[in-house]
Amino acid sequence: MDISGEARLRYLDGDFEVLKPGAFVRCAVTGEAIPLDMLRYWSVARQEPYANASVSLKRELEADPRLAASIKQR
């Protein structure tokens, strides 16, 4: 079994399920390889992994214009 390539995951609340073993996943925004042991940010709704918190926030703001507007109003 080759676990050195890209994994395929199902993102759950607070955890993920490995569908295809691998060493990393790619950030949905930046394309950066994220080692599975460093994966901390993802969207259950969109089933997307993110490299870090700021990238995750950027994607949330892009995906939900109302959220972005409410932040701008503050």
CHARMM internal coordinates of N, CA and C (Angstrom, degrees):
IC EDIT
DIST 1 N 1 CA 1.4464
DIST 1 CA 1 C 1.5292
ANGL 1 N 1 CA 1 C 108.55
DIST 1 C 2 N 1.3491
ANGL 1 CA 1 C 2 N 116.85
DIHE 1 N 1 CA 1 C 2 N 123.72
DIST 2 N 2 CA 1.4639
ANGL 1 C 2 N 2 CA 121.66
DIHE 1 CA 1 C 2 N 2 CA -179.62
DIST 2 CA 2 C 1.5230
ANGL 2 N 2 CA 2 C 109.61
DIHE 1 C 2 N 2 CA 2 C -88.16
DIST 2 C 3 N 1.3237
ANGL 2 CA 2 C 3 N 116.90
DIHE 2 N 2 CA 2 C 3 N 114.79
DIST 3 N 3 CA 1.4631
ANGL 2 C 3 N 3 CA 120.42
DIHE 2 CA 2 C 3 N 3 CA 178.14
DIST 3 CA 3 C 1.5237
ANGL 3 N 3 CA 3 C 111.05
DIHE 2 C 3 N 3 CA 3 C -110.98
DIST 3 C 4 N 1.3246
ANGL 3 CA 3 C 4 N 117.24
DIHE 3 N 3 CA 3 C 4 N 18.71
DIST 4 N 4 CA 1.4628
ANGL 3 C 4 N 4 CA 120.36
DIHE 3 CA 3 C 4 N 4 CA -178.89
DIST 4 CA 4 C 1.5322
ANGL 4 N 4 CA 4 C 112.91
DIHE 3 C 4 N 4 CA 4 C -92.64
DIST 4 C 5 N 1.3119
ANGL 4 CA 4 C 5 N 117.91
DIHE 4 N 4 CA 4 C 5 N -14.26
DIST 5 N 5 CA 1.4584
ANGL 4 C 5 N 5 CA 120.86
DIHE 4 CA 4 C 5 N 5 CA -177.26
DIST 5 CA 5 C 1.5185
ANGL 5 N 5 CA 5 C 112.73
DIHE 4 C 5 N 5 CA 5 C -92.15
DIST 5 C 6 N 1.3291
ANGL 5 CA 5 C 6 N 114.42
DIHE 5 N 5 CA 5 C 6 N -159.42
DIST 6 N 6 CA 1.4625
ANGL 5 C 6 N 6 CA 121.18
DIHE 5 CA 5 C 6 N 6 CA -178.32
DIST 6 CA 6 C 1.5270
ANGL 6 N 6 CA 6 C 110.62
DIHE 5 C 6 N 6 CA 6 C -79.97
DIST 6 C 7 N 1.3139
ANGL 6 CA 6 C 7 N 115.92
DIHE 6 N 6 CA 6 C 7 N 132.04
DIST 7 N 7 CA 1.4585
ANGL 6 C 7 N 7 CA 122.17
DIHE 6 CA 6 C 7 N 7 CA 178.41
DIST 7 CA 7 C 1.5237
ANGL 7 N 7 CA 7 C 109.81
DIHE 6 C 7 N 7 CA 7 C -86.15
DIST 7 C 8 N 1.3128
ANGL 7 CA 7 C 8 N 115.20
DIHE 7 N 7 CA 7 C 8 N 161.71
DIST 8 N 8 CA 1.4567
ANGL 7 C 8 N 8 CA 121.35
DIHE 7 CA 7 C 8 N 8 CA 170.64
DIST 8 CA 8 C 1.5210
ANGL 8 N 8 CA 8 C 106.12
DIHE 7 C 8 N 8 CA 8 C -121.71
DIST 8 C 9 N 1.3382
ANGL 8 CA 8 C 9 N 116.47
DIHE 8 N 8 CA 8 C 9 N 127.51
DIST 9 N 9 CA 1.4526
ANGL 8 C 9 N 9 CA 121.39
DIHE 8 CA 8 C 9 N 9 CA -174.17
DIST 9 CA 9 C 1.5164
ANGL 9 N 9 CA 9 C 111.73
DIHE 8 C 9 N 9 CA 9 C -124.67
DIST 9 C 10 N 1.3168
ANGL 9 CA 9 C 10 N 114.78
DIHE 9 N 9 CA 9 C 10 N 158.40
DIST 10 N 10 CA 1.4637
ANGL 9 C 10 N 10 CA 121.73
DIHE 9 CA 9 C 10 N 10 CA 167.06
DIST 10 CA 10 C 1.5164
ANGL 10 N 10 CA 10 C 105.06
DIHE 9 C 10 N 10 CA 10 C -112.32
DIST 10 C 11 N 1.3329
ANGL 10 CA 10 C 11 N 116.05
DIHE 10 N 10 CA 10 C 11 N 121.50
DIST 11 N 11 CA 1.4565
ANGL 10 C 11 N 11 CA 121.77
DIHE 10 CA 10 C 11 N 11 CA -174.79
DIST 11 CA 11 C 1.5201
ANGL 11 N 11 CA 11 C 110.23
DIHE 10 C 11 N 11 CA 11 C -88.16
DIST 11 C 12 N 1.3141
ANGL 11 CA 11 C 12 N 114.97
DIHE 11 N 11 CA 11 C 12 N 126.17
DIST 12 N 12 CA 1.4583
ANGL 11 C 12 N 12 CA 123.07
DIHE 11 CA 11 C 12 N 12 CA -177.98
DIST 12 CA 12 C 1.5281
ANGL 12 N 12 CA 12 C 109.01
DIHE 11 C 12 N 12 CA 12 C -116.15
DIST 12 C 13 N 1.3176
ANGL 12 CA 12 C 13 N 117.27
DIHE 12 N 12 CA 12 C 13 N 175.03
DIST 13 N 13 CA 1.4632
ANGL 12 C 13 N 13 CA 121.64
DIHE 12 CA 12 C 13 N 13 CA 175.82
DIST 13 CA 13 C 1.5238
ANGL 13 N 13 CA 13 C 109.02
DIHE 12 C 13 N 13 CA 13 C -69.66
DIST 13 C 14 N 1.3390
ANGL 13 CA 13 C 14 N 116.58
DIHE 13 N 13 CA 13 C 14 N 107.71
DIST 14 N 14 CA 1.4576
ANGL 13 C 14 N 14 CA 121.57
DIHE 13 CA 13 C 14 N 14 CA 176.78
DIST 14 CA 14 C 1.5081
ANGL 14 N 14 CA 14 C 116.00
DIHE 13 C 14 N 14 CA 14 C 78.05
DIST 14 C 15 N 1.3116
ANGL 14 CA 14 C 15 N 118.66
DIHE 14 N 14 CA 14 C 15 N 4.24
DIST 15 N 15 CA 1.4627
ANGL 14 C 15 N 15 CA 122.22
DIHE 14 CA 14 C 15 N 15 CA -179.12
DIST 15 CA 15 C 1.5238
ANGL 15 N 15 CA 15 C 108.24
DIHE 14 C 15 N 15 CA 15 C -159.88
DIST 15 C 16 N 1.3076
ANGL 15 CA 15 C 16 N 115.62
DIHE 15 N 15 CA 15 C 16 N 174.88
DIST 16 N 16 CA 1.4644
ANGL 15 C 16 N 16 CA 120.51
DIHE 15 CA 15 C 16 N 16 CA 174.04
DIST 16 CA 16 C 1.5162
ANGL 16 N 16 CA 16 C 109.15
DIHE 15 C 16 N 16 CA 16 C -142.62
DIST 16 C 17 N 1.3197
ANGL 16 CA 16 C 17 N 114.64
DIHE 16 N 16 CA 16 C 17 N 156.31
DIST 17 N 17 CA 1.4554
ANGL 16 C 17 N 17 CA 122.72
DIHE 16 CA 16 C 17 N 17 CA 178.67
DIST 17 CA 17 C 1.5237
ANGL 17 N 17 CA 17 C 108.37
DIHE 16 C 17 N 17 CA 17 C -110.34
DIST 17 C 18 N 1.3125
ANGL 17 CA 17 C 18 N 117.16
DIHE 17 N 17 CA 17 C 18 N 131.04
DIST 18 N 18 CA 1.4595
ANGL 17 C 18 N 18 CA 121.98
DIHE 17 CA 17 C 18 N 18 CA 179.28
DIST 18 CA 18 C 1.5282
ANGL 18 N 18 CA 18 C 108.63
DIHE 17 C 18 N 18 CA 18 C -82.31
DIST 18 C 19 N 1.3268
ANGL 18 CA 18 C 19 N 116.14
DIHE 18 N 18 CA 18 C 19 N 116.03
DIST 19 N 19 CA 1.4571
ANGL 18 C 19 N 19 CA 121.92
DIHE 18 CA 18 C 19 N 19 CA 177.42
DIST 19 CA 19 C 1.5184
ANGL 19 N 19 CA 19 C 110.87
DIHE 18 C 19 N 19 CA 19 C -92.43
DIST 19 C 20 N 1.3333
ANGL 19 CA 19 C 20 N 116.15
DIHE 19 N 19 CA 19 C 20 N -35.91
DIST 20 N 20 CA 1.4629
ANGL 19 C 20 N 20 CA 122.83
DIHE 19 CA 19 C 20 N 20 CA 176.12
DIST 20 CA 20 C 1.5237
ANGL 20 N 20 CA 20 C 106.57
DIHE 19 C 20 N 20 CA 20 C -136.19
DIST 20 C 21 N 1.3303
ANGL 20 CA 20 C 21 N 118.49
DIHE 20 N 20 CA 20 C 21 N 117.46
DIST 21 N 21 CA 1.4601
ANGL 20 C 21 N 21 CA 120.77
DIHE 20 CA 20 C 21 N 21 CA -178.47
DIST 21 CA 21 C 1.5244
ANGL 21 N 21 CA 21 C 112.61
DIHE 20 C 21 N 21 CA 21 C -59.13
DIST 21 C 22 N 1.3023
ANGL 21 CA 21 C 22 N 114.72
DIHE 21 N 21 CA 21 C 22 N 147.71
DIST 22 N 22 CA 1.4529
ANGL 21 C 22 N 22 CA 121.74
DIHE 21 CA 21 C 22 N 22 CA 177.66
DIST 22 CA 22 C 1.5129
ANGL 22 N 22 CA 22 C 109.44
DIHE 21 C 22 N 22 CA 22 C -176.08
DIST 22 C 23 N 1.3041
ANGL 22 CA 22 C 23 N 116.07
DIHE 22 N 22 CA 22 C 23 N 178.37
DIST 23 N 23 CA 1.4641
ANGL 22 C 23 N 23 CA 121.55
DIHE 22 CA 22 C 23 N 23 CA -176.39
DIST 23 CA 23 C 1.5281
ANGL 23 N 23 CA 23 C 112.22
DIHE 22 C 23 N 23 CA 23 C -97.06
DIST 23 C 24 N 1.3375
ANGL 23 CA 23 C 24 N 117.88
DIHE 23 N 23 CA 23 C 24 N -19.23
DIST 24 N 24 CA 1.4590
ANGL 23 C 24 N 24 CA 120.66
DIHE 23 CA 23 C 24 N 24 CA -173.97
DIST 24 CA 24 C 1.5233
ANGL 24 N 24 CA 24 C 111.16
DIHE 23 C 24 N 24 CA 24 C -154.87
DIST 24 C 25 N 1.3384
ANGL 24 CA 24 C 25 N 115.01
DIHE 24 N 24 CA 24 C 25 N 167.16
DIST 25 N 25 CA 1.4651
ANGL 24 C 25 N 25 CA 123.08
DIHE 24 CA 24 C 25 N 25 CA 168.30
DIST 25 CA 25 C 1.5229
ANGL 25 N 25 CA 25 C 106.82
DIHE 24 C 25 N 25 CA 25 C -127.03
DIST 25 C 26 N 1.2929
ANGL 25 CA 25 C 26 N 117.68
DIHE 25 N 25 CA 25 C 26 N 163.97
DIST 26 N 26 CA 1.4724
ANGL 25 C 26 N 26 CA 122.12
DIHE 25 CA 25 C 26 N 26 CA 179.37
DIST 26 CA 26 C 1.5221
ANGL 26 N 26 CA 26 C 110.21
DIHE 25 C 26 N 26 CA 26 C -101.79
DIST 26 C 27 N 1.3219
ANGL 26 CA 26 C 27 N 115.36
DIHE 26 N 26 CA 26 C 27 N 134.08
DIST 27 N 27 CA 1.4589
ANGL 26 C 27 N 27 CA 121.55
DIHE 26 CA 26 C 27 N 27 CA 176.08
DIST 27 CA 27 C 1.5246
ANGL 27 N 27 CA 27 C 108.92
DIHE 26 C 27 N 27 CA 27 C -58.77
DIST 27 C 28 N 1.3242
ANGL 27 CA 27 C 28 N 116.72
DIHE 27 N 27 CA 27 C 28 N 131.86
DIST 28 N 28 CA 1.4638
ANGL 27 C 28 N 28 CA 121.68
DIHE 27 CA 27 C 28 N 28 CA -178.35
DIST 28 CA 28 C 1.5213
ANGL 28 N 28 CA 28 C 112.77
DIHE 27 C 28 N 28 CA 28 C -67.31
DIST 28 C 29 N 1.3275
ANGL 28 CA 28 C 29 N 118.04
DIHE 28 N 28 CA 28 C 29 N -20.05
DIST 29 N 29 CA 1.4602
ANGL 28 C 29 N 29 CA 121.63
DIHE 28 CA 28 C 29 N 29 CA -177.96
DIST 29 CA 29 C 1.5248
ANGL 29 N 29 CA 29 C 111.31
DIHE 28 C 29 N 29 CA 29 C -99.82
DIST 29 C 30 N 1.3218
ANGL 29 CA 29 C 30 N 117.67
DIHE 29 N 29 CA 29 C 30 N -49.49
DIST 30 N 30 CA 1.4645
ANGL 29 C 30 N 30 CA 121.47
DIHE 29 CA 29 C 30 N 30 CA -173.13
DIST 30 CA 30 C 1.5220
ANGL 30 N 30 CA 30 C 114.57
DIHE 29 C 30 N 30 CA 30 C -97.18
DIST 30 C 31 N 1.3270
ANGL 30 CA 30 C 31 N 117.25
DIHE 30 N 30 CA 30 C 31 N -19.95
DIST 31 N 31 CA 1.4595
ANGL 30 C 31 N 31 CA 120.74
DIHE 30 CA 30 C 31 N 31 CA -176.16
DIST 31 CA 31 C 1.5235
ANGL 31 N 31 CA 31 C 113.21
DIHE 30 C 31 N 31 CA 31 C 81.31
DIST 31 C 32 N 1.3298
ANGL 31 CA 31 C 32 N 116.58
DIHE 31 N 31 CA 31 C 32 N -0.42
DIST 32 N 32 CA 1.4619
ANGL 31 C 32 N 32 CA 122.53
DIHE 31 CA 31 C 32 N 32 CA -179.63
DIST 32 CA 32 C 1.5307
ANGL 32 N 32 CA 32 C 110.56
DIHE 31 C 32 N 32 CA 32 C -64.54
DIST 32 C 33 N 1.3276
ANGL 32 CA 32 C 33 N 116.88
DIHE 32 N 32 CA 32 C 33 N 139.55
DIST 33 N 33 CA 1.4574
ANGL 32 C 33 N 33 CA 121.38
DIHE 32 CA 32 C 33 N 33 CA 175.16
DIST 33 CA 33 C 1.5244
ANGL 33 N 33 CA 33 C 109.16
DIHE 32 C 33 N 33 CA 33 C -74.12
DIST 33 C 34 N 1.3239
ANGL 33 CA 33 C 34 N 116.29
DIHE 33 N 33 CA 33 C 34 N 129.82
DIST 34 N 34 CA 1.4646
ANGL 33 C 34 N 34 CA 122.37
DIHE 33 CA 33 C 34 N 34 CA -179.94
DIST 34 CA 34 C 1.5283
ANGL 34 N 34 CA 34 C 107.55
DIHE 33 C 34 N 34 CA 34 C -116.65
DIST 34 C 35 N 1.3355
ANGL 34 CA 34 C 35 N 117.96
DIHE 34 N 34 CA 34 C 35 N 112.56
DIST 35 N 35 CA 1.4730
ANGL 34 C 35 N 35 CA 119.27
DIHE 34 CA 34 C 35 N 35 CA 175.92
DIST 35 CA 35 C 1.5330
ANGL 35 N 35 CA 35 C 109.39
DIHE 34 C 35 N 35 CA 35 C -58.88
DIST 35 C 36 N 1.3208
ANGL 35 CA 35 C 36 N 116.81
DIHE 35 N 35 CA 35 C 36 N 141.01
DIST 36 N 36 CA 1.4635
ANGL 35 C 36 N 36 CA 119.56
DIHE 35 CA 35 C 36 N 36 CA -176.29
DIST 36 CA 36 C 1.5230
ANGL 36 N 36 CA 36 C 112.85
DIHE 35 C 36 N 36 CA 36 C -57.68
DIST 36 C 37 N 1.3259
ANGL 36 CA 36 C 37 N 117.10
DIHE 36 N 36 CA 36 C 37 N -33.70
DIST 37 N 37 CA 1.4627
ANGL 36 C 37 N 37 CA 118.81
DIHE 36 CA 36 C 37 N 37 CA -179.71
DIST 37 CA 37 C 1.5298
ANGL 37 N 37 CA 37 C 112.48
DIHE 36 C 37 N 37 CA 37 C -73.85
DIST 37 C 38 N 1.3277
ANGL 37 CA 37 C 38 N 118.05
DIHE 37 N 37 CA 37 C 38 N -8.36
DIST 38 N 38 CA 1.4656
ANGL 37 C 38 N 38 CA 122.69
DIHE 37 CA 37 C 38 N 38 CA 177.68
DIST 38 CA 38 C 1.5357
ANGL 38 N 38 CA 38 C 112.25
DIHE 37 C 38 N 38 CA 38 C -108.64
DIST 38 C 39 N 1.3251
ANGL 38 CA 38 C 39 N 117.42
DIHE 38 N 38 CA 38 C 39 N -1.37
DIST 39 N 39 CA 1.4600
ANGL 38 C 39 N 39 CA 122.06
DIHE 38 CA 38 C 39 N 39 CA -177.44
DIST 39 CA 39 C 1.5308
ANGL 39 N 39 CA 39 C 110.27
DIHE 38 C 39 N 39 CA 39 C -73.46
DIST 39 C 40 N 1.3276
ANGL 39 CA 39 C 40 N 116.72
DIHE 39 N 39 CA 39 C 40 N 117.26
DIST 40 N 40 CA 1.4618
ANGL 39 C 40 N 40 CA 122.18
DIHE 39 CA 39 C 40 N 40 CA -177.71
DIST 40 CA 40 C 1.5316
ANGL 40 N 40 CA 40 C 113.13
DIHE 39 C 40 N 40 CA 40 C -127.02
DIST 40 C 41 N 1.3294
ANGL 40 CA 40 C 41 N 117.49
DIHE 40 N 40 CA 40 C 41 N -17.94
DIST 41 N 41 CA 1.4604
ANGL 40 C 41 N 41 CA 121.28
DIHE 40 CA 40 C 41 N 41 CA -172.58
DIST 41 CA 41 C 1.5253
ANGL 41 N 41 CA 41 C 110.61
DIHE 40 C 41 N 41 CA 41 C -126.88
DIST 41 C 42 N 1.3415
ANGL 41 CA 41 C 42 N 115.61
DIHE 41 N 41 CA 41 C 42 N 129.71
DIST 42 N 42 CA 1.4585
ANGL 41 C 42 N 42 CA 121.27
DIHE 41 CA 41 C 42 N 42 CA 176.17
DIST 42 CA 42 C 1.5107
ANGL 42 N 42 CA 42 C 109.46
DIHE 41 C 42 N 42 CA 42 C -161.37
DIST 42 C 43 N 1.3201
ANGL 42 CA 42 C 43 N 114.93
DIHE 42 N 42 CA 42 C 43 N 166.41
DIST 43 N 43 CA 1.4604
ANGL 42 C 43 N 43 CA 121.76
DIHE 42 CA 42 C 43 N 43 CA 176.14
DIST 43 CA 43 C 1.5220
ANGL 43 N 43 CA 43 C 108.58
DIHE 42 C 43 N 43 CA 43 C -111.44
DIST 43 C 44 N 1.3166
ANGL 43 CA 43 C 44 N 115.60
DIHE 43 N 43 CA 43 C 44 N 122.52
DIST 44 N 44 CA 1.4608
ANGL 43 C 44 N 44 CA 120.39
DIHE 43 CA 43 C 44 N 44 CA 175.39
DIST 44 CA 44 C 1.5261
ANGL 44 N 44 CA 44 C 109.22
DIHE 43 C 44 N 44 CA 44 C -68.45
DIST 44 C 45 N 1.3319
ANGL 44 CA 44 C 45 N 116.55
DIHE 44 N 44 CA 44 C 45 N -43.10
DIST 45 N 45 CA 1.4649
ANGL 44 C 45 N 45 CA 121.23
DIHE 44 CA 44 C 45 N 45 CA -177.22
DIST 45 CA 45 C 1.5247
ANGL 45 N 45 CA 45 C 112.33
DIHE 44 C 45 N 45 CA 45 C -62.24
DIST 45 C 46 N 1.3351
ANGL 45 CA 45 C 46 N 116.58
DIHE 45 N 45 CA 45 C 46 N -42.34
DIST 46 N 46 CA 1.4675
ANGL 45 C 46 N 46 CA 120.49
DIHE 45 CA 45 C 46 N 46 CA -177.89
DIST 46 CA 46 C 1.5200
ANGL 46 N 46 CA 46 C 113.01
DIHE 45 C 46 N 46 CA 46 C -97.22
DIST 46 C 47 N 1.3391
ANGL 46 CA 46 C 47 N 117.60
DIHE 46 N 46 CA 46 C 47 N -8.37
DIST 47 N 47 CA 1.4618
ANGL 46 C 47 N 47 CA 122.50
DIHE 46 CA 46 C 47 N 47 CA -178.56
DIST 47 CA 47 C 1.5267
ANGL 47 N 47 CA 47 C 110.60
DIHE 46 C 47 N 47 CA 47 C 54.61
DIST 47 C 48 N 1.3517
ANGL 47 CA 47 C 48 N 115.00
DIHE 47 N 47 CA 47 C 48 N 51.07
DIST 48 N 48 CA 1.4640
ANGL 47 C 48 N 48 CA 122.16
DIHE 47 CA 47 C 48 N 48 CA -178.85
DIST 48 CA 48 C 1.5287
ANGL 48 N 48 CA 48 C 110.34
DIHE 47 C 48 N 48 CA 48 C -127.68
DIST 48 C 49 N 1.3426
ANGL 48 CA 48 C 49 N 117.59
DIHE 48 N 48 CA 48 C 49 N 137.62
DIST 49 N 49 CA 1.4654
ANGL 48 C 49 N 49 CA 121.26
DIHE 48 CA 48 C 49 N 49 CA 172.93
DIST 49 CA 49 C 1.5283
ANGL 49 N 49 CA 49 C 110.75
DIHE 48 C 49 N 49 CA 49 C -92.96
DIST 49 C 50 N 1.3439
ANGL 49 CA 49 C 50 N 116.08
DIHE 49 N 49 CA 49 C 50 N 153.98
DIST 50 N 50 CA 1.4598
ANGL 49 C 50 N 50 CA 121.86
DIHE 49 CA 49 C 50 N 50 CA 179.76
DIST 50 CA 50 C 1.5233
ANGL 50 N 50 CA 50 C 110.29
DIHE 49 C 50 N 50 CA 50 C -131.30
DIST 50 C 51 N 1.3127
ANGL 50 CA 50 C 51 N 116.54
DIHE 50 N 50 CA 50 C 51 N 145.71
DIST 51 N 51 CA 1.4599
ANGL 50 C 51 N 51 CA 122.67
DIHE 50 CA 50 C 51 N 51 CA -175.54
DIST 51 CA 51 C 1.5218
ANGL 51 N 51 CA 51 C 112.99
DIHE 50 C 51 N 51 CA 51 C -68.08
DIST 51 C 52 N 1.3310
ANGL 51 CA 51 C 52 N 117.56
DIHE 51 N 51 CA 51 C 52 N -33.51
DIST 52 N 52 CA 1.4688
ANGL 51 C 52 N 52 CA 120.49
DIHE 51 CA 51 C 52 N 52 CA -177.97
DIST 52 CA 52 C 1.5242
ANGL 52 N 52 CA 52 C 109.59
DIHE 51 C 52 N 52 CA 52 C -161.86
DIST 52 C 53 N 1.3333
ANGL 52 CA 52 C 53 N 115.66
DIHE 52 N 52 CA 52 C 53 N 178.73
DIST 53 N 53 CA 1.4681
ANGL 52 C 53 N 53 CA 120.91
DIHE 52 CA 52 C 53 N 53 CA -175.56
DIST 53 CA 53 C 1.5227
ANGL 53 N 53 CA 53 C 112.55
DIHE 52 C 53 N 53 CA 53 C -64.42
DIST 53 C 54 N 1.3307
ANGL 53 CA 53 C 54 N 117.60
DIHE 53 N 53 CA 53 C 54 N -40.04
DIST 54 N 54 CA 1.4667
ANGL 53 C 54 N 54 CA 118.91
DIHE 53 CA 53 C 54 N 54 CA -178.15
DIST 54 CA 54 C 1.5243
ANGL 54 N 54 CA 54 C 111.54
DIHE 53 C 54 N 54 CA 54 C -67.51
DIST 54 C 55 N 1.3081
ANGL 54 CA 54 C 55 N 117.62
DIHE 54 N 54 CA 54 C 55 N -36.53
DIST 55 N 55 CA 1.4666
ANGL 54 C 55 N 55 CA 120.95
DIHE 54 CA 54 C 55 N 55 CA 176.70
DIST 55 CA 55 C 1.5292
ANGL 55 N 55 CA 55 C 109.95
DIHE 54 C 55 N 55 CA 55 C -67.41
DIST 55 C 56 N 1.3268
ANGL 55 CA 55 C 56 N 116.40
DIHE 55 N 55 CA 55 C 56 N -39.99
DIST 56 N 56 CA 1.4637
ANGL 55 C 56 N 56 CA 120.87
DIHE 55 CA 55 C 56 N 56 CA 177.52
DIST 56 CA 56 C 1.5292
ANGL 56 N 56 CA 56 C 110.84
DIHE 55 C 56 N 56 CA 56 C -61.23
DIST 56 C 57 N 1.3316
ANGL 56 CA 56 C 57 N 116.89
DIHE 56 N 56 CA 56 C 57 N -45.24
DIST 57 N 57 CA 1.4691
ANGL 56 C 57 N 57 CA 120.87
DIHE 56 CA 56 C 57 N 57 CA 178.42
DIST 57 CA 57 C 1.5213
ANGL 57 N 57 CA 57 C 110.99
DIHE 56 C 57 N 57 CA 57 C -62.84
DIST 57 C 58 N 1.3211
ANGL 57 CA 57 C 58 N 116.65
DIHE 57 N 57 CA 57 C 58 N -43.61
DIST 58 N 58 CA 1.4714
ANGL 57 C 58 N 58 CA 120.29
DIHE 57 CA 57 C 58 N 58 CA 178.61
DIST 58 CA 58 C 1.5299
ANGL 58 N 58 CA 58 C 110.47
DIHE 57 C 58 N 58 CA 58 C -56.58
DIST 58 C 59 N 1.3190
ANGL 58 CA 58 C 59 N 116.68
DIHE 58 N 58 CA 58 C 59 N -44.83
DIST 59 N 59 CA 1.4642
ANGL 58 C 59 N 59 CA 120.75
DIHE 58 CA 58 C 59 N 59 CA -179.60
DIST 59 CA 59 C 1.5285
ANGL 59 N 59 CA 59 C 110.85
DIHE 58 C 59 N 59 CA 59 C -66.30
DIST 59 C 60 N 1.3351
ANGL 59 CA 59 C 60 N 117.35
DIHE 59 N 59 CA 59 C 60 N -40.67
DIST 60 N 60 CA 1.4694
ANGL 59 C 60 N 60 CA 120.49
DIHE 59 CA 59 C 60 N 60 CA 177.89
DIST 60 CA 60 C 1.5212
ANGL 60 N 60 CA 60 C 110.84
DIHE 59 C 60 N 60 CA 60 C -59.92
DIST 60 C 61 N 1.3283
ANGL 60 CA 60 C 61 N 116.64
DIHE 60 N 60 CA 60 C 61 N -43.00
DIST 61 N 61 CA 1.4659
ANGL 60 C 61 N 61 CA 120.62
DIHE 60 CA 60 C 61 N 61 CA 179.92
DIST 61 CA 61 C 1.5218
ANGL 61 N 61 CA 61 C 111.80
DIHE 60 C 61 N 61 CA 61 C -66.50
DIST 61 C 62 N 1.3329
ANGL 61 CA 61 C 62 N 116.82
DIHE 61 N 61 CA 61 C 62 N -37.09
DIST 62 N 62 CA 1.4691
ANGL 61 C 62 N 62 CA 120.46
DIHE 61 CA 61 C 62 N 62 CA 176.76
DIST 62 CA 62 C 1.5266
ANGL 62 N 62 CA 62 C 111.01
DIHE 61 C 62 N 62 CA 62 C -67.11
DIST 62 C 63 N 1.3220
ANGL 62 CA 62 C 63 N 116.31
DIHE 62 N 62 CA 62 C 63 N -39.01
DIST 63 N 63 CA 1.4633
ANGL 62 C 63 N 63 CA 121.42
DIHE 62 CA 62 C 63 N 63 CA -174.95
DIST 63 CA 63 C 1.5309
ANGL 63 N 63 CA 63 C 112.74
DIHE 62 C 63 N 63 CA 63 C -77.20
DIST 63 C 64 N 1.3399
ANGL 63 CA 63 C 64 N 117.05
DIHE 63 N 63 CA 63 C 64 N -24.32
DIST 64 N 64 CA 1.4619
ANGL 63 C 64 N 64 CA 120.70
DIHE 63 CA 63 C 64 N 64 CA -176.35
DIST 64 CA 64 C 1.5267
ANGL 64 N 64 CA 64 C 109.96
DIHE 63 C 64 N 64 CA 64 C -130.38
DIST 64 C 65 N 1.3314
ANGL 64 CA 64 C 65 N 117.41
DIHE 64 N 64 CA 64 C 65 N 88.65
DIST 65 N 65 CA 1.4641
ANGL 64 C 65 N 65 CA 120.97
DIHE 64 CA 64 C 65 N 65 CA -179.06
DIST 65 CA 65 C 1.5302
ANGL 65 N 65 CA 65 C 113.48
DIHE 64 C 65 N 65 CA 65 C -57.23
DIST 65 C 66 N 1.3327
ANGL 65 CA 65 C 66 N 117.94
DIHE 65 N 65 CA 65 C 66 N -30.40
DIST 66 N 66 CA 1.4652
ANGL 65 C 66 N 66 CA 120.04
DIHE 65 CA 65 C 66 N 66 CA 178.49
DIST 66 CA 66 C 1.5308
ANGL 66 N 66 CA 66 C 110.72
DIHE 65 C 66 N 66 CA 66 C -65.56
DIST 66 C 67 N 1.3042
ANGL 66 CA 66 C 67 N 117.51
DIHE 66 N 66 CA 66 C 67 N -37.91
DIST 67 N 67 CA 1.4624
ANGL 66 C 67 N 67 CA 121.77
DIHE 66 CA 66 C 67 N 67 CA 177.19
DIST 67 CA 67 C 1.5278
ANGL 67 N 67 CA 67 C 109.78
DIHE 66 C 67 N 67 CA 67 C -64.51
DIST 67 C 68 N 1.3098
ANGL 67 CA 67 C 68 N 116.65
DIHE 67 N 67 CA 67 C 68 N -44.91
DIST 68 N 68 CA 1.4615
ANGL 67 C 68 N 68 CA 121.22
DIHE 67 CA 67 C 68 N 68 CA 178.68
DIST 68 CA 68 C 1.5274
ANGL 68 N 68 CA 68 C 110.15
DIHE 67 C 68 N 68 CA 68 C -61.19
DIST 68 C 69 N 1.3147
ANGL 68 CA 68 C 69 N 117.70
DIHE 68 N 68 CA 68 C 69 N -42.83
DIST 69 N 69 CA 1.4652
ANGL 68 C 69 N 69 CA 121.80
DIHE 68 CA 68 C 69 N 69 CA 179.93
DIST 69 CA 69 C 1.5201
ANGL 69 N 69 CA 69 C 111.27
DIHE 68 C 69 N 69 CA 69 C -65.09
DIST 69 C 70 N 1.3155
ANGL 69 CA 69 C 70 N 117.14
DIHE 69 N 69 CA 69 C 70 N -38.79
DIST 70 N 70 CA 1.4697
ANGL 69 C 70 N 70 CA 119.42
DIHE 69 CA 69 C 70 N 70 CA -179.50
DIST 70 CA 70 C 1.5119
ANGL 70 N 70 CA 70 C 111.44
DIHE 69 C 70 N 70 CA 70 C -68.31
DIST 70 C 71 N 1.3091
ANGL 70 CA 70 C 71 N 118.14
DIHE 70 N 70 CA 70 C 71 N -31.68
DIST 71 N 71 CA 1.4671
ANGL 70 C 71 N 71 CA 121.33
DIHE 70 CA 70 C 71 N 71 CA 176.93
DIST 71 CA 71 C 1.5343
ANGL 71 N 71 CA 71 C 110.14
DIHE 70 C 71 N 71 CA 71 C -71.23
DIST 71 C 72 N 1.3190
ANGL 71 CA 71 C 72 N 117.23
DIHE 71 N 71 CA 71 C 72 N -40.22
DIST 72 N 72 CA 1.4585
ANGL 71 C 72 N 72 CA 121.57
DIHE 71 CA 71 C 72 N 72 CA 179.43
DIST 72 CA 72 C 1.5281
ANGL 72 N 72 CA 72 C 112.33
DIHE 71 C 72 N 72 CA 72 C -63.33
DIST 72 C 73 N 1.3362
ANGL 72 CA 72 C 73 N 116.29
DIHE 72 N 72 CA 72 C 73 N -30.96
DIST 73 N 73 CA 1.4621
ANGL 72 C 73 N 73 CA 121.34
DIHE 72 CA 72 C 73 N 73 CA -178.21
DIST 73 CA 73 C 1.5254
ANGL 73 N 73 CA 73 C 112.36
DIHE 72 C 73 N 73 CA 73 C -71.93
DIST 73 C 74 N 1.3030
ANGL 73 CA 73 C 74 N 117.87
DIHE 73 N 73 CA 73 C 74 N -18.63
DIST 74 N 74 CA 1.4751
ANGL 73 C 74 N 74 CA 120.93
DIHE 73 CA 73 C 74 N 74 CA -176.79
DIST 74 CA 74 C 1.4753
ANGL 74 N 74 CA 74 C 112.50
DIHE 73 C 74 N 74 CA 74 C -79.84
END
COOR INIT
IC SEED 1 N 1 CA 1 C
IC BUILD
